[in-house]
Amino acid sequence: MRNLQKTEALLPEEPAGIPRRKFSGRLIGSLPAKVAAFLLLLILSCLTAVCALGAFFIYQEGLYTISQESYQQRAFDNIAYGDQRTVLELVLNGYQGEAEAYCERRNIASASVETAEGETVWSWRSGEEENPAWQFFGVFDGDTIQMRLNQDLPREDAYALANRVIRLGYALRYWIYAIMAAAAVCGVVCFVFLLEASGHHPGEEGVRPGWGTGLPLDVLTVGGGMALFLIEQLLVEEVLYGISSDVVTIVGLGVCMILALAAVTGYCMSLALRIKLGQWWKNTVIFWALGILWRILKRVGAALAALGRGMQALFRQFPLIWKTAVLFGALCLLELMALLLCWWEMDNFALFWFFEKLLLFPVVLSGALMLRKLQKGGQALAAGDLSYQVDTRHMIWDLRRHGEDLNSIAAGMNRAVDQRMKSERMKTELITNVSHDIKTPLTSIINYADLIGKEPAGSEKIPEYAGVLLRQSERLKKLIEDLVEASKASTGNLEVVLAPCEVGVLLTQAAGEYQQRLSQADLTLVTRQPEHPVTILADGRRLWRIFDNLMNNICKYAQAGTRVYLTLEEQTGMAVISFKNTSRSPLDISAEDLIERFVRGDASRNTEGSGLGLSIAKSLTDLQKGTMELTVDGDLFKVVLRFPLAG
């Protein structure tokens, strides 16, 4: 109840002018309302059935075309025929007293019997008023009987009952359809109410399962159908063979109809409740059986698919000669089986042979076309056309693989040619860059040495020229050392001693070493690293050289007034170190080209440096079993180093 109150409290408030539908909710969940609706449904259904039978009787008897007096006269004729035979047999057999008593029990006012000779042998009169319209004559084997009925039909017999039924029929012959329609509509309303009320209970929101919803729907359907069939068979037996009296038959018929209607209504209410609860089809034996069958079929299908894939993989492993032999053997076996089946009728075998060759011809033609494509591909490659591609879309087995191999050969040769051209181009650029970088300080050294030689002893310019000579000599020495180190690093000739190393300490040291240069370049350094130590297996000296080269590169090429980011993270067993900065000059060169030796960010090569920093950092990273990724996105320059964590 507490949860229910909370739920009601969360519901949105209704407008003041709209009443809440509490009454309908209480009515749907009320048990007396359900019982009343069920009883009304039974009564209205019986009334509808009676009206339908009455309308059918009225139509069959022609009450719309015959007057009431004529139909009443015809009905009385049928009843009087039986009475005349009974009275005549009693009189002729000498039982006049029993004949009089019979007439007194019936609405007969007078009766007389004459023989074939015209002699009146019996006459009786009750003294009551006769109706002249109800006079009946009957002739049986020459004997004549005359009978008249009472005016008011005071006794309860077949005449009185027929009279009331006929009057009622004529009175209701037009109203019966309105009554039947009204009863049917009201019955439908009660039926819909019961369907809507199924599953609802007083004081509860929504619907909940009933005691019968646990029974599978198809079992309930079959059981209910069999019960209705048995009831129908009992009714047929009772009506056709008349095992019981008329009263018992009528009562039994009514009870059976009520039971059948109650069973159908209960079944419909159960079905409506199952539909409200949702997924009603799952609570059926058929669904359960189909689920088991589906799982079995899935497993069988998976097994067959696995077997087919295995057979296909095994067949693919066969050489082309063996595949051809297997297919040829299968074809011969098929022809042998056809020959054995049609040996007594060679016409059928000839027809089979014709259709076999008719189907085999396009297969052979398709194989020939595949071979032709492979031949043209080989000729194109032999002629040096490396752009030619063999169409393998409609090829099979080894032919497809052979075509793909030809395409791979062409692609590989194209890559080899492109790599060779790139290598030649890089070699030329390397020679040009090395020559330029060595020639520049060497030219300065030669020129300033010549100037010193021309200056007189004691000249004030000699110390200035000597300083230039020293600076250019140091630059040349640094260039040669970088060149030697890059060569050793790229060939793996550097000695690397891997040991546990805390990356954060070296990163903090690099930030401290370059803090002054970064400040002079108007760069703001932002570092981020975990609070706990991050240890990797690396050579501390070589790792420091990597950090030194990257920080030196940032100081040279970063845009003034921007931030430089140094971060250290742990990601899936790896230590990830990233250097990010904004480039001063537009980077119109790819990341792969920047890592190459003697390549700088400025194409004019006016800045100091050898262009070997990134190349050396990449080689040293590889030697320490790490990876280096360089990313260029617009003016963003980013280097990411990844090393496995120690332990």
N, C-alpha and C positions, 0 to 999 in steps of 0.2 A: 504493500500500500504506500510505503514511503517513496519507493521508486516511481510509482504511478503518480503521486502528487508532484514529484519533481518534474516528471514528463509533462503533466498538465500545466505546470508553472512556466515551462519553456515554450508552450504553444503561443502563437501570436493572438493578441486580443481581437475579438470580432467587433465590428461596428455596432454602435448602440441600437441601430434600427433593425438589425437582423437577428432573430432569435436563434439560439443554438438548437441543433437537432438531437436533443437528448431523448425526446419521447420516442422517435423512430428507433434509436439505438436500444432503448429499454424494451421496446416491443419486439425487436428482432431477437433479442436474447432471452425473452420470456418463454418459459416452458408452457404455461397455460395458453399463451397465444399460439404456439406451435401446435398444441393438441387441438385447439379450436379450429385452426386452419386445416389441420389434417381431417377432422371429422366433417367440416364443411366441404372439403374436397371430395370425400367419399359420397356425401349426400348429393352434392351437385353433379358428380359424375354419374351416379345412378339415375338422377333425374334427367340428365342429358341423354343417357342410354335409353330410358323409358320413352322420352319424347321422340327420339330417333326411331325407335320401334313403332311407336304410335303413328308417326308421320308416314312411315313405310306402309303400315297396315291401312291407313286412310287412303293412301295413293293406290295401293293394290286393290282395295275394295271399291274404288271409284266413287267415294263419297262426295267428290267435287262435281260429278256429272249426274248422279242419281239423287232424287229427292229423298227426304228422310222417310216419308210414308212408304215409298216403293222399296227402299232398302229394308225397312222394318218388316214389311210384308214378306219379302224374300227370306229374311232371317227366320221369321216365325214359321214359314213354310217348311224350312229344313228341320226345325224343332218338332213341328206338328207331325211330320212324316214318321218320326220315331214313335211319338205317342200313339198315332193311329195304328201302327203295326202292333204295338203292345196291347192296346185295348181290344183290337179285333181278335188277337190270339186268345186273350182271356175269355171273351164272350163266346167265341166259337167252340172253345173247350169246356164251356159250361161253368166258368167262374165269373158269373155276372157280379157277384158281390165284390170280388177282388177288383173287377174293372171299375165299379162305382167308387171304391175306396181310392183307387189310383187317380181317378178324375178329381176326387175331392182334394187330394194332396197337390194337384196341379191347378193352374189358373184356367181350368176348363169350365165354361158355364153350362154347356149342354153337349150331348153326343148321342148318336143313333147309328144302328147297324142294320143294313138290308142285305138279303141274300141275292144271289144272281137272278132268282125268280121274282124279285120285287117285294118279298115279304119282309117286314120289319121285325127282326127277332129280338132287338134290345134297344131301349131308349132310356136316356137319363137326363135330368135337368137339375141344376143346383138351386135355382130360384134367384140367383144374382143377375144383375143387369148385364146383358150381352152387348158386345161390340159387333155390329153387323159387318164391319170391314174385315174383322178377323174371323172369317168363316172359311173352313178348309174341307175339301172333299178328297177322299182317297179310294182307289179301286185296286183290290188285291185278289187276283184269281176269280174275278167276277163279283166278289163281295164288295159292297160300298159302305164306307163309313163317313159320317158327316160330323164335324166338330166345330164349336164356336168357343171363343175365349171371353173371359170376363173383361168388363170395361176398364177397371182400375188396376188389374193385375195385383191383388192384395197379397198373394202368397209369394214366398221366396223360392222361385224355381228358375229354370232356364229362361222362361219368357221374361220374367222380371229382370233378371240379370242382363239379358240381351237388350232389353228396352233401355236400361240405365246406360249400358255401354254405348249404344247407338246414339242416345241423346248427348252423352258426354263427347262422343266423337264428332258429332255435327256441331256442338257448341265450341269445340276447340280446334276444329279443322284448319282455321286460319291463325289462331293464337298459338298453336303448338310450336310454330317455328320461332316466334318471338320468345316464348318460354325457353325453348331449347337453346337459342342464341344467348339469352341472358344467363342461363345456367352454365353454358360453356365458358362465357367470358368471366364470370365469377369464379368458376373452377380454375381457369388459367391464372387468375389473380392469386388465388390461394396457392396454386402450384408454384408460381414465381416467388411468392413470399416464403414458402418452405425452402426453396432453393437458396434464396438470399439469407435465410435465417440459419441454414445448416452451418455448424461449426461455431456459432456465436453462443455465448453463455452470459448469464447475468453478472454484471460487475466486472467484466473482462473486456479489454480492448483487443480487436482483431479476432482471429479464429485460431482454434487449436484442434489437434487431431481427436477424433472420436474413437469409440471402442471398436468400430468396424473398419477403420482405415488401415489397420495393420494387415488385414486380409488382402492378398493380391487381387487386383481388379479383374483380371481375366478369370480367376477361380470364382470370384463372386458372380461374374457375368454368366459363366457356364452353369454354376449351381442354380442361379435364379432362373435361367432359361429352361433347365431340366425340370425345375419345380413347376413352372408355368405350363410346360408341355404335359406333365402328369395331370395337372388340374384340368387342362383341356381334354385329355383323353377320358378322365372320369366324367366330365360333362357330356362328352359324346356318347359314352356308354349309357349314361342315365337317360339321355334324350332318345336315343335310338331303340334301346331295349327295354326301357321302363322298368328297371329293377325295383324301384320304390314306388310309393303312391304319388299322386300328383302334388299333394301338399309338400311331401318330403322332397320331391324333385325340385319344386320351386324354391323352397327354403335352401336346399343344397346349392342350387344354381346361384342364388343371391349371395350366400356365404362365400362360395368359390370366387365369384366376381369381386367381392369386397377384399378377400385375401389377395387376389391377383393385383388389384389396384393398389393395395397397401404395399405389396412387394415392389411393384414398379416405382411407386413414389419414394420408398426408402432407398432403392437403388439409385434413382436420380439424385436424391439428396446426398448420398455418399459420393457419387461422381462429382457433384458440384463442390463438395468440400475438398475432394482430392485436387480438383482444378484450382481452387483458391490457395491451397497449400503449395502448389507448384510442383512441376516435374512428376506429375501423376503417372506418367508412363513407366517410370523406373520401378514402381511397386507392382510389377507384373511378372508372372512366370515367363512370359514370352521375352520380355526385355532381358531377364536373367539368362535364359537359354541362348538368346541371340548374342549376349555379351560373351558367354563361354565359347559359342561357336566362332565369334569374331576373333577372340584371342587364339583359338586353335588355328583358324585360317591364317592369322598373322604369323604365328610361329611356323606353320607349314610353308607359307609364302616366303618367310625369311630364310627358312632352310633351303627351299628350292632356289631362291635367289642366290644364296651363298654357294649352293652347288653349281648353279649356272656360272657365277663369277669364277669359281674355282676351275670349272671345265674350260671357261673362256681363257682364263689366265694360263692354264696348262697348254691349251691349244696355241696360244700366242707364243709360248716358249719354244714350240716346235720350229725347226728351220722351214724355210719356204718349200724345200723339196719334200719334206715329210708332210707338210700341210697339203701339198698338191697330191701326194700319194694317198693320204687319208680321204680327201674329197673324191678322188678317182675311184678308190675302193668302195666308198659309200654309194657312189653312182652305179658301179657295177653290181653291188649287192641289191640295190633297188631294182635294177633291170632283171636280175635273176629271180627275185621274188615275184615280179610281174609275170615273168615267163612261166614260173611254176603255177601261178594262179590262173593263167590263161592258156595253158598248153593245149587244151582241147578246142579252143577258139582263137586261132591266130589272128583273126580280124581284130579282136579286142587288144591283143598285144601290139599289133601294128598301130592301132589308134593311140595306145599308151606311148609307144616309141615316138610317134609324130609329135604329140603334145610335150613329151619330155625334151625333145630337140628344140621345139618351139620356145620352151622356157629357158633352155640352156644357151640358146643363141645370144640373147641380150647379155647374159652373164659373161660369156666369152668375149663379146664385143666390148663390154665395159672394161674387162681386164686388158684388152688390147689398147683401148684408149688411155688407160692409166700408164701402161708401158710407154705409149707414145709421148705422154706428158713428161715422164721421167727422162726419156731420150732427148727431148727438146731442152730440158733443164740442163742435162749434162753437156749438150752441145753449146748452150749459151755460156756456161762456166768455162768450157774449153776455149771459147772465143774471147774471153775476158769481160763478158757482160756480168758484172757482179750485182747489178740491180735486179736481175731476173729472179722471179719467185715462182716456184712450182705450186700450182693450185692443188692442195691436198684435201679439199673439203669432201670430195666424193671417193676418196681412196680408202682401202681397207688393209689391215694387217701390215705385213712387211713392206708392201708398196707405199703405204702412208709414211711409215718410219723412214723409208729410203728417200722419199720426197722431202720430209722434214730435215733429214741429214743434208741433202743438197742445199736446202735453204739455209741451214746452219753454216755450211761451208761458205756460202756467199756472204753471210753476215759476219762470220769470223774473219774472212779475208778483208772485208770492208773495215772491220775494227782494226785488224793488223795494219792495213794501209794508213788508216787515220792515225793510229798510234805512232807509226813510223814517221809520218809527216809531222805530227806534233813533236816527236822527239827531235827531229831535225830542226824544227823551228825553235824549240827550246834550246837546243845546243847552240844555234846561231845567236839567240838572244843572250844565252849564258856567256858566250865568248864576248859579245858586245858589252854586256853589263860589267863583266870582270875587267875587261880592258878599260872601260870608262872609269870604274871605281879605282883601279890601280893607277891609271894614267893621271888622274886629277892630282892626288898628293905627290906623285913622283915628279910631275911637271913643276909643281910648286917648289919642291926640294931643289930641282936643277936650277930653276930661275933664281931662287934666293941665294943658292950657293954661288952662282955667277955674280950676283950683285955684291955679295960679301967680298969676292975676289977683286972686284973693281973698286971697292971703297978703300980709301987710304987708311993706314994704320991709325988707330985712335979715333976713328969716325964714330959719331954718336948713333948712327943708324945700324952699326954692326950688331949691338945687342937686340934691337928690334927684329932684324933679319934672322938672327940666331933663334929667337923665340918662335918665329914662324916655322923655321926648319925643324925645331923640336916638336911643335904641334903637328905638323904634317907627317913627321917620322912616326910619331905615336899613332896617328890615324892609319898610316900604312901598316904598322905593326899589328894594330887591332884587326885590320881587314884580313891580313894574312892568317892571324890566329883564328878568327872566325871561320875563314875558309877551310883551314885544316880541321877545326873541330866539327864543322858541318860535314866534311868528307868522312871523318871517322864515325860520326853519329849515324850517317846514312848507311854506312857499310857495316855497322855493328862492331867496330874495333875499339870503342871506348869501354873501359872497365867500369862495371856497375855492380855495386855491393848493396843488395836489398836487405833492409833491416826495418824493424818497427819504427815508425816515424809519426809524430803528431803533426798533422797538417795545419791545425789551427795556430800552433806556435810559429811555424814558418810564415804563414799568411800574415799574422800580426807583425812579425819582424819585417816583412816586405813592405807593409803599410807604413811602419815607422821609418824605414830607410828612405822611402820616397815621399814622405810627408812634405818636406821642404821643397822638393822639385815640383810636386803637385801644387803647392801654394803659389810658387813662382809662376806656374802656368795658369793660375786662376782656375784650378779644378778642385771640386769638393769631393772628398773621399767618403763613401758610405760602405761600411762593412757589416756583415751579419754572419754569425756562426753559432752552432749549438753551444750550450753551457758545458756539456760533458765533452771530454777529449775524444777526438776522432783519429784513430790510428790506422795507418796503412803500411804496407811493405814497400819501401822505396829507398833510393839512395839520396840522403839529405843534401849532399852537394849538388847532384844533378837536378833535384827538385827545386833547389834554390835558384839554379841557373834558369830553369823554366820560368819561375816567378819573376826573376830579374829581367829576362827578355820581354815578357809580356808587360810589366810595369814600365819599362823603358820605352816600349812601343806606344803605350798610352800617353806618356809624357810628351812624346814627339808629335803625335798625330791627333790628339783629342781636341775638341773645340773648347776654347776658353769660356769660362762662365757656366760650365755644365757640371754634372755630377758623374763620378766614377763609382761603380758598384762592384764590390768584392764579396762574394757569398760562398758559404760552405754548408752543404746539406748531406744528409744520409738518405739514400733512396735504394731500397731493395738490395741491401748488401754492398752498395757502392758509395764511395765518397765523391761527391759532385762539387767541383770548384768552378765558379764562373767569374769571368772578368767582362764587364760591360761598360762601354763608353760611347760618346757621340763623336763621330769623325769630323775633323775640321774641314777636310776637302771632300767633295762628292766621290763616293766609292763606285766608280763605273767599271769595276773589275770583279770577277767572281771570287768566291771564297777559296775554290781549289787553286786558282792562279796566285792568290796572295800567299799561299803556303809555299809555293815554289821558291827556289833559291834565287837571290839577287832581284827579287820583285819587291817594289815599294808601293806604298799607297799613293805617292805623288809620281806621276809619270815623268815629270821633268827632272827628278832625281837631284833636286837642289838641296834637300836636307841631308844632314850627316847620317851615316849608317851604311851598312853593307847590304841590307835587304835579306840577311840570313837569320834574323831573330826568330821569326815564326817557323822557318824550316828547321832550325836547330831545336826549338821547343817541341815541334812535332816528333822529330827523331828521338829526342831524349824521353819523351812520354812513351813512345812505342817500346824503347829499350827497357822501361820499368813496368811493362805489361799494363799500361794504361791506354786510354784513348783521348784524342784531342779533336774537338769539333769546332769549326769556325763558321759563324753565321753572319751574313751581311744583309741587313734589311733597311734599305734606304740609307740613312746616315748612322744607323745603329750598328756598332761593331761588337760582336760577342764571341768570346772564346770559352768553351766548356771542357774541363778536364775531368775524367772519370778514372778512379783507381779502386780496385777491390779492397774492402776493409780487411785488416789483419785479423786472423783467427776465424 
